[in-house]
Amino acid sequence: MVALNPKPPTGAVACGRIQPIETHELRKVYGNTVAVDGITLSVAKGEAFGFLGPNGAGKTTTIKILLGLVHPTMGQARLLGHAPGDPAVMGRVGFLPEYFRFHPWLTATDFLDLHGRLYGMSAEQCRRRIPQLLERVGLADRANSHLGEFSKGMAQRIGLAQALLNEPEVVFLDEPTSGLDPLGRREVRDLIRELRNDGVTVFLNSHFLSEVEITCDRIAIVKRGRVACVGTLDELTRGSVEVEVHATGLTPELQEGLGRWGRILSADGDRFILAVEGEEVLPAIAGWLVEGGARLYALSPRRLSLEELFVRIMKEEA
Amino acid sequence: MSIFTIARLTFLEAQRRKLLWAVLLMGLAFLILYAVGFYFTYRDFSRQGATLPRQFFEMANVLLLMGLYVVNFLGIVLAVSISVDTIAGEITSGTIQTIVSKPLRRWQVVCGKWLGLAVMLSAFVILMCTALMAIVWFIARYMPPNAVQGTALIVLSGLVLLTLSILGGTRLATLANGVVVFMLYGLAFVAGWIEQIGAFVRNATAVDIGIFVSLLMPSEAMWKRAAYLMQPPFMRDLGITPFSSSSAPNDAMVAYTIGYIVLTLGVALHLFQRRDL
Protein backbone atom coordinates (compact mmCIF):
# COMPACT_ATOMS: atom_id res chain seq x y z
CA MET A 1 0.00 0.00 0.00
CA VAL A 2 1.14 3.50 -0.76
CA ALA A 3 1.69 6.15 1.89
CA LEU A 4 -1.94 6.70 2.47
CA ASN A 5 -2.39 9.17 5.22
CA PRO A 6 -3.60 12.51 3.95
CA LYS A 7 -1.07 15.10 5.00
CA PRO A 8 -1.17 18.82 4.46
CA PRO A 9 1.54 20.16 2.18
CA THR A 10 4.80 20.52 4.03
CA GLY A 11 5.25 23.68 5.96
CA ALA A 12 1.89 25.18 5.19
CA VAL A 13 0.15 24.56 8.47
CA ALA A 14 3.38 24.82 10.46
CA CYS A 15 3.70 28.43 9.33
CA GLY A 16 0.15 29.11 10.52
CA ARG A 17 -0.88 30.42 7.12
CA ILE A 18 -4.54 30.07 6.22
CA GLN A 19 -5.02 27.54 3.46
CA PRO A 20 -7.70 28.36 0.89
CA ILE A 21 -9.34 24.97 1.44
CA GLU A 22 -9.17 22.96 4.63
CA THR A 23 -11.30 20.15 5.95
CA HIS A 24 -11.00 18.17 9.13
CA GLU A 25 -12.64 14.79 9.61
CA LEU A 26 -15.51 15.77 7.37
CA ARG A 27 -18.38 13.33 7.46
CA LYS A 28 -21.77 13.31 5.75
CA VAL A 29 -24.40 10.66 6.25
CA TYR A 30 -27.65 10.45 4.27
CA GLY A 31 -29.94 7.99 6.04
CA ASN A 32 -27.99 4.73 6.00
CA THR A 33 -25.53 5.89 3.37
CA VAL A 34 -22.19 7.36 4.35
CA ALA A 35 -21.30 9.74 1.51
CA VAL A 36 -18.21 11.27 3.11
CA ASP A 37 -16.40 9.35 5.80
CA GLY A 38 -13.84 11.46 7.62
CA ILE A 39 -12.08 13.48 4.92
CA THR A 40 -9.21 15.62 6.08
CA LEU A 41 -7.39 17.62 3.47
CA SER A 42 -5.75 20.91 2.81
CA VAL A 43 -5.18 22.73 -0.46
CA ALA A 44 -2.51 25.42 -0.71
CA LYS A 45 -2.88 28.78 -2.42
CA GLY A 46 -2.36 28.62 -6.17
CA GLU A 47 -2.44 24.86 -6.20
CA ALA A 48 -4.41 22.77 -8.68
CA PHE A 49 -5.81 19.95 -6.59
CA GLY A 50 -7.32 16.89 -8.21
CA PHE A 51 -10.01 14.99 -6.36
CA LEU A 52 -10.08 11.68 -8.12
CA GLY A 53 -12.50 8.85 -7.57
CA PRO A 54 -15.21 6.75 -9.13
CA ASN A 55 -18.81 7.93 -9.26
CA GLY A 56 -20.37 7.83 -5.82
CA ALA A 57 -17.07 8.17 -3.96
CA GLY A 58 -18.23 11.36 -2.21
CA LYS A 59 -16.43 13.91 -4.42
CA THR A 60 -19.45 16.08 -5.19
CA THR A 61 -20.69 15.95 -1.61
CA THR A 62 -17.28 17.18 -0.41
CA ILE A 63 -17.40 20.13 -2.83
CA LYS A 64 -20.96 20.91 -1.79
CA ILE A 65 -19.95 20.94 1.87
CA LEU A 66 -17.07 23.31 1.06
CA LEU A 67 -19.51 25.63 -0.71
CA GLY A 68 -22.09 25.52 2.07
CA LEU A 69 -24.67 23.74 -0.11
CA VAL A 70 -24.65 20.66 2.09
CA HIS A 71 -24.35 20.67 5.87
CA PRO A 72 -21.81 18.15 7.17
CA THR A 73 -22.95 15.60 9.73
CA MET A 74 -19.62 16.00 11.53
CA GLY A 75 -16.25 17.63 11.07
CA GLN A 76 -15.16 21.03 9.90
CA ALA A 77 -14.56 22.77 6.61
CA ARG A 78 -12.97 26.19 6.02
CA LEU A 79 -12.92 28.06 2.76
CA LEU A 80 -10.42 30.95 2.62
CA GLY A 81 -10.50 30.89 6.41
CA HIS A 82 -14.27 31.28 6.66
CA ALA A 83 -17.18 28.97 7.24
CA PRO A 84 -18.53 27.52 3.95
CA GLY A 85 -21.32 29.58 2.43
CA ASP A 86 -20.33 32.78 4.26
CA PRO A 87 -21.20 35.61 1.81
CA ALA A 88 -18.00 37.37 2.89
CA VAL A 89 -16.03 34.68 1.15
CA MET A 90 -18.34 33.39 -1.61
CA GLY A 91 -17.62 36.49 -3.68
CA ARG A 92 -14.03 35.25 -4.01
CA VAL A 93 -15.05 31.76 -5.10
CA GLY A 94 -16.22 30.31 -8.41
CA PHE A 95 -18.14 27.08 -8.87
CA LEU A 96 -19.06 24.94 -11.85
CA PRO A 97 -21.46 22.22 -10.71
CA GLU A 98 -21.68 18.79 -12.26
CA TYR A 99 -24.44 18.61 -14.92
CA PHE A 100 -24.62 22.38 -15.11
CA ARG A 101 -28.12 23.58 -15.99
CA PHE A 102 -29.66 27.00 -16.07
CA HIS A 103 -32.80 28.79 -17.22
CA PRO A 104 -33.04 27.90 -20.92
CA TRP A 105 -34.79 31.17 -21.81
CA LEU A 106 -31.81 33.35 -20.85
CA THR A 107 -29.29 34.38 -23.48
CA ALA A 108 -25.62 33.75 -22.74
CA THR A 109 -25.07 37.45 -22.04
CA ASP A 110 -28.18 37.83 -19.85
CA PHE A 111 -27.18 34.73 -17.92
CA LEU A 112 -23.70 36.04 -17.19
CA ASP A 113 -25.10 39.47 -16.37
CA LEU A 114 -27.49 37.92 -13.85
CA HIS A 115 -24.68 36.00 -12.18
CA GLY A 116 -22.50 39.08 -12.22
CA ARG A 117 -25.24 40.90 -10.30
CA LEU A 118 -25.43 38.04 -7.82
CA TYR A 119 -21.69 38.43 -7.34
CA GLY A 120 -22.36 42.09 -6.59
CA MET A 121 -20.67 43.35 -9.77
CA SER A 122 -21.76 46.69 -11.20
CA ALA A 123 -23.39 47.00 -14.63
CA GLU A 124 -20.13 48.53 -15.91
CA GLN A 125 -18.03 45.65 -14.57
CA CYS A 126 -20.41 43.14 -16.18
CA ARG A 127 -20.27 44.97 -19.53
CA ARG A 128 -16.49 44.81 -19.49
CA ARG A 129 -16.04 41.29 -18.19
CA ILE A 130 -18.74 39.31 -20.04
CA PRO A 131 -17.34 39.65 -23.61
CA GLN A 132 -13.86 38.72 -22.32
CA LEU A 133 -15.18 35.56 -20.73
CA LEU A 134 -17.32 34.56 -23.71
CA GLU A 135 -14.20 34.92 -25.81
CA ARG A 136 -12.18 32.89 -23.34
CA VAL A 137 -14.59 29.94 -23.36
CA GLY A 138 -15.07 30.12 -27.12
CA LEU A 139 -18.67 31.34 -27.12
CA ALA A 140 -18.16 34.91 -28.37
CA ASP A 141 -20.34 34.21 -31.43
CA ARG A 142 -23.17 32.83 -29.26
CA ALA A 143 -23.51 35.83 -26.94
CA ASN A 144 -27.16 36.33 -27.85
CA SER A 145 -28.17 32.67 -28.18
CA HIS A 146 -30.52 31.19 -25.61
CA LEU A 147 -29.05 28.65 -23.22
CA GLY A 148 -31.84 26.27 -24.29
CA GLU A 149 -30.22 26.06 -27.73
CA PHE A 150 -26.83 25.12 -26.31
CA SER A 151 -25.32 21.67 -26.66
CA LYS A 152 -24.08 19.95 -23.51
CA GLY A 153 -20.54 21.05 -24.25
CA MET A 154 -21.60 24.68 -24.78
CA ALA A 155 -23.63 24.62 -21.57
CA GLN A 156 -20.52 23.39 -19.78
CA ARG A 157 -18.48 26.26 -21.26
CA ILE A 158 -20.99 28.93 -20.27
CA GLY A 159 -21.05 27.37 -16.81
CA LEU A 160 -17.30 27.70 -16.73
CA ALA A 161 -17.54 31.37 -17.75
CA GLN A 162 -20.02 31.87 -14.90
CA ALA A 163 -17.54 30.34 -12.46
CA LEU A 164 -14.84 32.81 -13.53
CA LEU A 165 -16.96 36.00 -13.66
CA ASN A 166 -15.72 37.40 -10.39
CA GLU A 167 -12.03 36.63 -11.04
CA PRO A 168 -12.13 34.15 -8.17
CA GLU A 169 -9.27 33.14 -5.88
CA VAL A 170 -10.61 29.62 -5.57
CA VAL A 171 -12.46 27.71 -8.29
CA PHE A 172 -14.34 24.47 -7.78
CA LEU A 173 -14.85 22.47 -10.94
CA ASP A 174 -17.03 19.39 -10.63
CA GLU A 175 -16.42 17.13 -13.62
CA PRO A 176 -15.83 20.11 -15.92
CA THR A 177 -15.09 18.05 -19.02
CA SER A 178 -18.08 15.72 -18.86
CA GLY A 179 -19.98 16.08 -22.10
CA LEU A 180 -17.12 17.76 -23.91
CA ASP A 181 -15.49 16.40 -27.04
CA PRO A 182 -11.73 15.75 -27.05
CA LEU A 183 -11.02 19.28 -28.29
CA GLY A 184 -13.25 20.79 -25.62
CA ARG A 185 -11.52 18.71 -22.97
CA ARG A 186 -8.20 19.95 -24.12
CA GLU A 187 -9.41 23.56 -23.93
CA VAL A 188 -10.63 23.04 -20.39
CA ARG A 189 -7.32 21.49 -19.43
CA ASP A 190 -5.53 24.50 -20.89
CA LEU A 191 -7.86 26.79 -18.98
CA ILE A 192 -7.12 25.02 -15.70
CA ARG A 193 -3.42 25.44 -16.38
CA GLU A 194 -3.91 29.14 -17.15
CA LEU A 195 -5.83 29.59 -13.92
CA ARG A 196 -3.06 27.90 -11.98
CA ASN A 197 -0.48 30.10 -13.64
CA ASP A 198 -2.55 33.12 -12.60
CA GLY A 199 -2.30 31.97 -8.99
CA VAL A 200 -5.89 30.73 -8.72
CA THR A 201 -6.48 27.74 -6.47
CA VAL A 202 -8.30 25.05 -8.44
CA PHE A 203 -10.20 22.18 -6.86
CA LEU A 204 -10.96 19.71 -9.62
CA ASN A 205 -13.36 16.80 -9.19
CA SER A 206 -12.87 14.24 -11.87
CA HIS A 207 -12.95 10.61 -12.74
CA PHE A 208 -10.77 11.19 -15.80
CA LEU A 209 -7.31 10.14 -14.73
CA SER A 210 -5.48 11.73 -17.64
CA GLU A 211 -7.12 15.09 -16.94
CA VAL A 212 -6.01 15.07 -13.33
CA GLU A 213 -2.58 13.72 -14.21
CA ILE A 214 -1.93 16.53 -16.67
CA THR A 215 -3.39 19.49 -14.82
CA CYS A 216 -3.03 18.91 -11.09
CA ASP A 217 -0.16 19.64 -8.71
CA ARG A 218 -1.51 17.29 -6.10
CA ILE A 219 -4.01 14.49 -6.24
CA ALA A 220 -6.22 12.79 -3.70
CA ILE A 221 -7.76 9.47 -4.59
CA VAL A 222 -11.08 8.96 -2.86
CA LYS A 223 -12.88 5.73 -2.35
CA ARG A 224 -16.16 5.22 -0.51
CA GLY A 225 -16.01 8.63 1.12
CA ARG A 226 -12.45 8.30 2.32
CA VAL A 227 -9.15 9.68 1.04
CA ALA A 228 -7.17 6.58 0.08
CA CYS A 229 -4.02 8.53 -0.70
CA VAL A 230 -2.89 12.07 -1.37
CA GLY A 231 0.26 13.63 -2.77
CA THR A 232 1.92 14.83 -5.92
CA LEU A 233 1.83 12.46 -8.86
CA ASP A 234 5.48 11.72 -8.22
CA GLU A 235 4.93 11.01 -4.53
CA LEU A 236 1.99 8.77 -5.23
CA THR A 237 3.62 6.68 -7.90
CA ARG A 238 7.08 6.65 -6.30
CA GLY A 239 5.64 5.36 -3.08
CA SER A 240 5.09 1.94 -4.54
CA VAL A 241 7.26 0.05 -6.97
CA GLU A 242 6.40 -3.26 -8.49
CA VAL A 243 9.38 -5.52 -9.07
CA GLU A 244 9.42 -8.52 -11.27
CA VAL A 245 11.76 -11.14 -9.84
CA HIS A 246 12.91 -13.96 -12.08
CA ALA A 247 15.08 -16.43 -10.22
CA THR A 248 15.58 -20.16 -10.07
CA GLY A 249 16.83 -22.38 -7.28
CA LEU A 250 14.66 -20.68 -4.71
CA THR A 251 14.46 -22.70 -1.53
CA PRO A 252 11.12 -22.62 0.36
CA GLU A 253 12.89 -20.40 2.93
CA LEU A 254 13.89 -17.93 0.21
CA GLN A 255 10.39 -17.94 -1.25
CA GLU A 256 8.90 -17.21 2.14
CA GLY A 257 11.59 -14.64 2.87
CA LEU A 258 10.70 -12.65 -0.24
CA GLY A 259 7.51 -11.59 1.50
CA ARG A 260 9.59 -9.67 4.07
CA TRP A 261 10.82 -7.24 1.41
CA GLY A 262 7.38 -6.35 0.22
CA ARG A 263 4.02 -7.76 -0.68
CA ILE A 264 3.99 -10.66 -3.13
CA LEU A 265 1.37 -9.72 -5.72
CA SER A 266 1.73 -12.85 -7.82
CA ALA A 267 3.86 -15.96 -7.99
CA ASP A 268 4.13 -18.03 -11.14
CA GLY A 269 6.81 -20.75 -10.96
CA ASP A 270 10.12 -18.93 -10.77
CA ARG A 271 8.62 -15.51 -11.52
CA PHE A 272 7.32 -13.29 -8.77
CA ILE A 273 5.83 -9.84 -8.72
CA LEU A 274 6.63 -8.03 -5.56
CA ALA A 275 5.37 -4.63 -4.37
CA VAL A 276 8.12 -2.80 -2.48
CA GLU A 277 8.26 0.64 -0.87
CA GLY A 278 10.93 2.07 -3.14
CA GLU A 279 13.70 1.30 -5.59
CA GLU A 280 16.32 1.71 -2.82
CA VAL A 281 15.72 -1.85 -1.59
CA LEU A 282 16.44 -3.50 -4.95
CA PRO A 283 20.24 -4.03 -4.52
CA ALA A 284 19.61 -5.49 -1.08
CA ILE A 285 17.02 -7.92 -2.46
CA ALA A 286 19.43 -8.97 -5.22
CA GLY A 287 22.23 -9.53 -2.70
CA TRP A 288 20.00 -11.48 -0.37
CA LEU A 289 18.74 -13.77 -3.15
CA VAL A 290 22.24 -14.49 -4.49
CA GLU A 291 23.63 -15.10 -1.01
CA GLY A 292 20.79 -17.50 -0.37
CA GLY A 293 21.89 -19.54 -3.37
CA ALA A 294 19.31 -18.43 -5.94
CA ARG A 295 20.22 -17.79 -9.57
CA LEU A 296 18.88 -14.37 -10.36
CA TYR A 297 17.95 -13.71 -14.00
CA ALA A 298 16.01 -10.52 -13.68
CA LEU A 299 15.02 -7.97 -11.07
CA SER A 300 13.08 -5.36 -13.01
CA PRO A 301 11.37 -2.46 -11.23
CA ARG A 302 8.27 -0.97 -12.76
CA ARG A 303 6.89 2.32 -11.50
CA LEU A 304 3.11 2.49 -11.21
CA SER A 305 1.16 4.75 -13.49
CA LEU A 306 -1.62 6.78 -11.90
CA GLU A 307 -4.08 4.49 -13.62
CA GLU A 308 -2.51 1.37 -12.13
CA LEU A 309 -2.43 2.98 -8.71
CA PHE A 310 -6.07 4.00 -9.07
CA VAL A 311 -7.16 0.55 -10.20
CA ARG A 312 -5.20 -1.09 -7.43
CA ILE A 313 -6.77 1.14 -4.78
CA MET A 314 -10.25 0.58 -6.15
CA LYS A 315 -9.74 -3.19 -6.12
CA GLU A 316 -8.49 -3.28 -2.56
CA GLU A 317 -11.06 -4.22 -0.01
CA ALA A 318 -11.80 -1.72 2.69
CA MET B 1 -29.61 44.12 -3.45
CA SER B 2 -29.44 40.37 -4.07
CA ILE B 3 -33.10 40.06 -3.08
CA PHE B 4 -34.05 42.38 -5.92
CA THR B 5 -31.86 40.51 -8.42
CA ILE B 6 -33.60 37.26 -7.46
CA ALA B 7 -37.01 39.00 -7.54
CA ARG B 8 -36.22 40.33 -11.00
CA LEU B 9 -35.10 36.89 -12.21
CA THR B 10 -38.29 35.34 -10.84
CA PHE B 11 -40.41 37.97 -12.55
CA LEU B 12 -38.51 37.60 -15.83
CA GLU B 13 -38.90 33.85 -15.66
CA ALA B 14 -42.69 34.08 -15.40
CA GLN B 15 -42.63 36.51 -18.30
CA ARG B 16 -40.32 34.44 -20.51
CA ARG B 17 -42.17 31.25 -19.79
CA LYS B 18 -45.18 33.07 -21.26
CA LEU B 19 -47.02 32.39 -18.01
CA LEU B 20 -47.56 36.07 -17.35
CA TRP B 21 -48.90 36.71 -20.82
CA ALA B 22 -51.17 33.68 -20.73
CA VAL B 23 -52.65 34.84 -17.45
CA LEU B 24 -53.11 38.41 -18.68
CA LEU B 25 -54.78 37.21 -21.88
CA MET B 26 -57.12 34.89 -20.02
CA GLY B 27 -57.84 37.67 -17.55
CA LEU B 28 -58.72 39.98 -20.43
CA ALA B 29 -60.98 37.31 -21.96
CA PHE B 30 -62.73 36.99 -18.59
CA LEU B 31 -63.20 40.76 -18.33
CA ILE B 32 -64.74 40.97 -21.81
CA LEU B 33 -67.08 38.08 -21.06
CA TYR B 34 -67.99 39.63 -17.74
CA ALA B 35 -68.65 43.05 -19.27
CA VAL B 36 -70.97 41.59 -21.91
CA GLY B 37 -72.76 39.40 -19.36
CA PHE B 38 -73.11 42.25 -16.88
CA TYR B 39 -74.45 44.62 -19.53
CA PHE B 40 -77.22 42.28 -20.71
CA THR B 41 -78.20 41.01 -17.26
CA TYR B 42 -78.38 44.53 -15.91
CA ARG B 43 -80.38 45.77 -18.91
CA ASP B 44 -82.91 42.94 -18.62
CA PHE B 45 -83.20 43.60 -14.92
CA SER B 46 -84.22 47.19 -15.56
CA ARG B 47 -86.65 46.09 -18.29
CA GLN B 48 -88.34 43.71 -15.86
CA GLY B 49 -89.64 46.69 -13.98
CA ALA B 50 -87.13 47.38 -11.27
CA THR B 51 -87.42 51.05 -10.39
CA LEU B 52 -86.01 51.67 -6.94
CA PRO B 53 -82.32 52.71 -6.92
CA ARG B 54 -81.78 50.23 -4.08
CA GLN B 55 -82.87 47.33 -6.28
CA PHE B 56 -80.35 48.36 -8.93
CA PHE B 57 -77.57 48.66 -6.37
CA GLU B 58 -78.36 45.23 -4.95
CA MET B 59 -78.28 43.72 -8.41
CA ALA B 60 -75.05 45.49 -9.37
CA ASN B 61 -73.47 44.51 -6.04
CA VAL B 62 -74.34 40.83 -6.36
CA LEU B 63 -73.03 40.73 -9.93
CA LEU B 64 -69.84 42.54 -8.93
CA LEU B 65 -69.21 40.18 -6.02
CA MET B 66 -69.69 37.23 -8.37
CA GLY B 67 -67.03 38.69 -10.63
CA LEU B 68 -64.71 39.37 -7.69
CA TYR B 69 -65.22 35.83 -6.47
CA VAL B 70 -63.90 34.59 -9.81
CA VAL B 71 -60.96 37.02 -9.56
CA ASN B 72 -60.25 35.68 -6.09
CA PHE B 73 -60.22 32.15 -7.46
CA LEU B 74 -58.04 33.12 -10.46
CA GLY B 75 -55.66 34.84 -8.03
CA ILE B 76 -55.37 31.63 -6.04
CA VAL B 77 -54.75 29.52 -9.14
CA LEU B 78 -52.14 32.05 -10.29
CA ALA B 79 -50.48 32.15 -6.85
CA VAL B 80 -50.02 28.38 -6.79
CA SER B 81 -49.06 27.96 -10.44
CA ILE B 82 -46.33 30.61 -10.38
CA SER B 83 -44.81 29.47 -7.10
CA VAL B 84 -45.22 25.71 -6.96
CA ASP B 85 -42.10 24.98 -9.02
CA THR B 86 -39.95 27.99 -8.22
CA ILE B 87 -37.90 26.38 -5.46
CA ALA B 88 -38.66 22.66 -5.82
CA GLY B 89 -37.95 22.79 -9.57
CA GLU B 90 -34.65 24.59 -9.16
CA ILE B 91 -33.54 22.15 -6.49
CA THR B 92 -34.39 19.20 -8.75
CA SER B 93 -32.62 20.69 -11.78
CA GLY B 94 -29.62 21.81 -9.72
CA THR B 95 -30.03 25.40 -10.93
CA ILE B 96 -30.25 26.54 -7.33
CA GLN B 97 -26.66 25.41 -6.66
CA THR B 98 -25.08 28.12 -8.78
CA ILE B 99 -27.34 30.73 -7.15
CA VAL B 100 -26.88 29.72 -3.53
CA SER B 101 -23.10 29.46 -3.96
CA LYS B 102 -22.97 33.19 -4.75
CA PRO B 103 -22.23 35.79 -2.05
CA LEU B 104 -25.76 35.92 -0.69
CA ARG B 105 -27.69 34.37 2.17
CA ARG B 106 -30.18 31.62 1.53
CA TRP B 107 -32.99 33.65 3.07
CA GLN B 108 -32.37 36.28 0.41
CA VAL B 109 -33.08 33.70 -2.29
CA VAL B 110 -36.41 32.73 -0.73
CA CYS B 111 -37.41 36.33 0.05
CA GLY B 112 -36.40 37.45 -3.45
CA LYS B 113 -38.55 34.79 -5.05
CA TRP B 114 -41.44 35.55 -2.73
CA LEU B 115 -41.16 39.26 -3.45
CA GLY B 116 -41.06 38.82 -7.24
CA LEU B 117 -44.09 36.52 -7.22
CA ALA B 118 -46.01 38.57 -4.65
CA VAL B 119 -45.62 41.70 -6.76
CA MET B 120 -46.79 39.81 -9.82
CA LEU B 121 -49.79 38.32 -8.02
CA SER B 122 -50.77 41.62 -6.38
CA ALA B 123 -50.53 43.45 -9.70
CA PHE B 124 -52.80 40.87 -11.33
CA VAL B 125 -55.43 40.95 -8.57
CA ILE B 126 -55.42 44.76 -8.33
CA LEU B 127 -55.67 45.11 -12.09
CA MET B 128 -58.54 42.63 -12.34
CA CYS B 129 -60.48 44.09 -9.38
CA THR B 130 -60.06 47.62 -10.71
CA ALA B 131 -61.17 46.58 -14.19
CA LEU B 132 -64.25 44.79 -12.81
CA MET B 133 -65.24 47.79 -10.72
CA ALA B 134 -64.67 50.06 -13.71
CA ILE B 135 -66.95 47.88 -15.86
CA VAL B 136 -69.68 47.97 -13.19
CA TRP B 137 -69.23 51.73 -12.78
CA PHE B 138 -69.52 52.44 -16.49
CA ILE B 139 -72.62 50.29 -16.95
CA ALA B 140 -74.46 50.74 -13.67
CA ARG B 141 -72.81 53.80 -12.06
CA TYR B 142 -72.26 51.68 -8.99
CA MET B 143 -69.19 51.54 -6.75
CA PRO B 144 -69.10 49.10 -3.82
CA PRO B 145 -68.18 50.27 -0.32
CA ASN B 146 -64.62 49.62 0.95
CA ALA B 147 -63.29 48.90 -2.56
CA VAL B 148 -59.66 49.37 -1.52
CA GLN B 149 -59.85 47.21 1.61
CA GLY B 150 -61.78 44.56 -0.30
CA THR B 151 -59.15 44.40 -3.04
CA ALA B 152 -56.36 44.26 -0.45
CA LEU B 153 -58.08 41.32 1.23
CA ILE B 154 -58.34 39.44 -2.06
CA VAL B 155 -54.62 40.06 -2.56
CA LEU B 156 -54.03 38.72 0.95
CA SER B 157 -56.05 35.60 0.16
CA GLY B 158 -53.73 34.87 -2.79
CA LEU B 159 -50.61 35.65 -0.74
CA VAL B 160 -51.58 32.97 1.79
CA LEU B 161 -51.53 30.36 -0.99
CA LEU B 162 -48.37 31.78 -2.54
CA THR B 163 -46.47 31.65 0.74
CA LEU B 164 -47.70 28.15 1.59
CA SER B 165 -46.63 26.95 -1.84
CA ILE B 166 -43.16 28.50 -1.34
CA LEU B 167 -42.95 26.75 2.02
CA GLY B 168 -43.98 23.43 0.45
CA GLY B 169 -41.38 23.89 -2.28
CA THR B 170 -38.56 23.90 0.25
CA ARG B 171 -39.39 20.32 1.23
CA LEU B 172 -41.69 18.71 -1.35
CA ALA B 173 -41.33 17.94 -5.03
CA THR B 174 -43.31 20.17 -7.40
CA LEU B 175 -46.28 17.87 -7.96
CA ALA B 176 -46.69 16.90 -4.30
CA ASN B 177 -46.44 20.55 -3.33
CA GLY B 178 -49.15 21.57 -5.80
CA VAL B 179 -51.47 18.79 -4.62
CA VAL B 180 -50.99 19.63 -0.92
CA VAL B 181 -51.54 23.37 -1.40
CA PHE B 182 -54.68 22.92 -3.54
CA MET B 183 -56.07 20.36 -1.09
CA LEU B 184 -55.54 22.83 1.74
CA TYR B 185 -57.36 25.46 -0.26
CA GLY B 186 -60.18 22.98 -0.97
CA LEU B 187 -60.41 22.24 2.74
CA ALA B 188 -60.69 25.92 3.58
CA PHE B 189 -63.27 26.40 0.84
CA VAL B 190 -65.50 23.60 2.12
CA ALA B 191 -65.02 24.66 5.73
CA GLY B 192 -65.99 28.21 4.76
CA TRP B 193 -69.33 27.00 3.48
CA ILE B 194 -69.84 24.71 6.48
CA GLU B 195 -69.33 27.75 8.69
CA GLN B 196 -71.68 29.84 6.54
CA ILE B 197 -74.44 27.23 6.60
CA GLY B 198 -73.77 26.50 10.28
CA ALA B 199 -74.28 30.17 11.10
CA PHE B 200 -77.45 30.28 9.01
CA VAL B 201 -79.03 27.30 10.79
CA ARG B 202 -77.42 28.33 14.10
CA ASN B 203 -75.31 25.21 14.53
CA ALA B 204 -72.39 26.10 16.81
CA THR B 205 -70.35 22.96 15.97
CA ALA B 206 -70.40 23.70 12.25
CA VAL B 207 -69.32 27.29 12.93
CA ASP B 208 -66.48 26.08 15.18
CA ILE B 209 -65.27 23.65 12.53
CA GLY B 210 -65.26 26.48 10.00
CA ILE B 211 -63.31 28.78 12.33
CA PHE B 212 -60.82 26.05 13.21
CA VAL B 213 -60.08 25.31 9.55
CA SER B 214 -59.86 29.06 8.82
CA LEU B 215 -57.11 29.29 11.41
CA LEU B 216 -55.24 26.46 9.71
CA MET B 217 -55.78 27.97 6.27
CA PRO B 218 -57.08 31.56 6.33
CA SER B 219 -57.33 32.25 2.57
CA GLU B 220 -61.09 31.70 2.30
CA ALA B 221 -61.68 33.82 5.43
CA MET B 222 -60.01 36.76 3.67
CA TRP B 223 -62.41 36.44 0.76
CA LYS B 224 -65.34 36.29 3.17
CA ARG B 225 -64.10 39.40 4.92
CA ALA B 226 -63.71 41.14 1.54
CA ALA B 227 -67.24 40.13 0.48
CA TYR B 228 -68.60 41.31 3.82
CA LEU B 229 -66.93 44.72 3.53
CA MET B 230 -67.90 45.25 -0.09
CA GLN B 231 -71.64 44.84 0.43
CA PRO B 232 -73.90 47.68 1.49
CA PRO B 233 -74.65 47.25 5.23
CA PHE B 234 -78.36 46.57 4.71
CA MET B 235 -77.57 43.68 2.35
CA ARG B 236 -75.07 41.93 4.53
CA ASP B 237 -77.32 42.31 7.56
CA LEU B 238 -80.23 40.73 5.73
CA GLY B 239 -78.11 37.84 4.54
CA ILE B 240 -79.97 37.79 1.26
CA THR B 241 -77.09 36.99 -1.09
CA PRO B 242 -74.72 34.02 -1.28
CA PHE B 243 -71.93 36.40 -0.32
CA SER B 244 -73.52 37.61 2.88
CA SER B 245 -71.84 36.09 5.82
CA SER B 246 -73.61 35.56 9.07
CA SER B 247 -70.24 34.94 10.74
CA ALA B 248 -67.88 37.23 8.85
CA PRO B 249 -64.24 37.18 9.94
CA ASN B 250 -63.26 40.31 11.86
CA ASP B 251 -60.19 42.57 11.83
CA ALA B 252 -58.39 40.27 14.27
CA MET B 253 -58.63 37.55 11.62
CA VAL B 254 -56.97 39.90 9.10
CA ALA B 255 -54.14 40.55 11.56
CA TYR B 256 -53.92 36.80 12.17
CA THR B 257 -53.64 36.17 8.42
CA ILE B 258 -50.82 38.68 8.03
CA GLY B 259 -49.05 36.99 10.95
CA TYR B 260 -49.77 33.62 9.34
CA ILE B 261 -48.07 34.73 6.10
CA VAL B 262 -45.04 36.10 7.96
CA LEU B 263 -44.72 32.94 10.04
CA THR B 264 -45.14 30.65 7.02
CA LEU B 265 -42.43 32.56 5.18
CA GLY B 266 -40.24 32.35 8.28
CA VAL B 267 -40.66 28.57 8.42
CA ALA B 268 -39.88 28.39 4.68
CA LEU B 269 -36.65 30.36 5.25
CA HIS B 270 -35.70 28.10 8.13
CA LEU B 271 -36.35 24.87 6.20
CA PHE B 272 -34.51 26.12 3.12
CA GLN B 273 -31.59 27.21 5.28
CA ARG B 274 -31.23 23.73 6.75
CA ARG B 275 -31.80 21.82 3.54
CA ASP B 276 -28.97 20.09 1.66
CA LEU B 277 -28.98 21.23 -1.95
Interface residues (C-beta under 8 A of the other chain):
Chain A: Y30 K64 L67 G68 L69 V70 H71 G85 P87 A88 V89 M90 G91 V93 F95 P97 E98 Y99 F100 R101 F102 H103 W105 L106 L114 H115 R117 L118 Y119 G120 G159 Q162
Chain B: M1 S2 T5 I6 L9 E13 R16 R17 S93 G94 T95 Q97 T98 I99 V100 S101 K102 P103 L104 R105 R106 R274 D276 L277
